[in-house]
Amino acid sequence: MKLIKLWPIFFIFAVANVFADTKIGFVDTQRILREASPAVRAAKKLEKEFEPRRAEMQRVSTQGKLLQQVLDKKQYIGK
């Protein structure tokens, strides 16, 4: 009769023993893809290819901001 009452305790110890050997790992795939040699080379190649375009867009953006300032001043003076 006592053995029947103690079976949940035996069960818990048996399950705990099974899970004690289980190991869970984590793989950061984003880091692997970002730091892999082919990814680094491709990123440098793309950076080199698009740098002139980025500089041109920055220049056009600056011109647009200056033009907006000029137009705002003219509109303010015209009121």
C-alpha positions as CSV (number, residue, x, y, z in Angstrom):
1,M,0.0,0.0,0.0
2,K,2.9,2.4,0.8
3,L,4.4,1.6,-2.5
4,I,1.3,2.8,-4.3
5,K,1.4,6.1,-2.5
6,L,5.0,6.7,-3.3
7,W,4.8,6.0,-7.1
8,P,4.5,9.8,-7.9
9,I,7.8,10.5,-6.2
10,F,9.5,7.6,-8.1
11,F,8.0,8.9,-11.3
12,I,9.3,12.5,-10.7
13,F,12.8,11.2,-10.0
14,A,12.8,9.1,-13.1
15,V,11.6,12.0,-15.3
16,A,14.2,14.3,-13.7
17,N,16.9,11.8,-14.4
18,V,16.0,11.6,-18.1
19,F,15.9,15.4,-18.5
20,A,19.2,15.9,-16.6
21,D,21.0,14.5,-19.7
22,T,19.1,16.6,-22.1
23,K,21.0,19.7,-23.4
24,I,19.6,22.5,-25.5
25,G,21.8,24.6,-27.7
26,F,21.2,27.9,-29.5
27,V,22.5,28.9,-32.9
28,D,22.6,32.5,-33.9
29,T,22.1,32.2,-37.6
30,Q,22.1,36.0,-38.1
31,R,25.5,36.2,-36.6
32,I,26.8,33.3,-38.7
33,L,25.5,34.9,-41.9
34,R,26.8,38.3,-41.0
35,E,30.3,37.2,-40.0
36,A,30.9,34.5,-42.5
37,S,33.8,35.2,-45.0
38,P,31.6,35.2,-48.1
39,A,29.1,37.5,-46.4
40,V,31.8,39.9,-45.4
41,R,33.3,40.0,-48.9
42,A,29.8,40.5,-50.4
43,A,29.0,43.4,-48.0
44,K,32.3,45.1,-48.9
45,K,31.7,44.7,-52.6
46,L,28.1,46.1,-52.3
47,E,29.4,49.0,-50.2
48,K,32.0,49.8,-52.8
49,E,29.5,49.5,-55.6
50,F,26.8,51.7,-54.0
51,E,29.1,54.4,-52.3
52,P,29.0,56.7,-55.4
53,R,25.2,56.5,-55.5
54,R,24.9,57.2,-51.7
55,A,27.2,60.2,-52.1
56,E,25.1,61.5,-55.0
57,M,21.9,61.0,-53.1
58,Q,23.4,62.9,-50.1
59,R,24.4,65.7,-52.4
60,V,20.9,66.0,-53.9
61,S,19.3,65.9,-50.5
62,T,21.5,68.8,-49.3
63,Q,20.6,70.7,-52.5
64,G,16.9,70.1,-51.9
65,K,17.1,71.3,-48.3
66,L,18.9,74.5,-49.4
67,L,16.3,75.1,-52.1
68,Q,13.5,74.6,-49.6
69,Q,15.1,77.2,-47.3
70,V,15.4,79.7,-50.2
71,L,11.8,79.1,-51.1
72,D,10.6,79.5,-47.5
73,K,12.5,82.8,-47.2
74,K,11.0,84.1,-50.5
75,Q,7.5,83.0,-49.4
76,Y,8.0,84.7,-46.0
77,I,9.2,87.9,-47.6
78,G,6.3,87.9,-50.1
79,K,3.7,88.0,-47.4
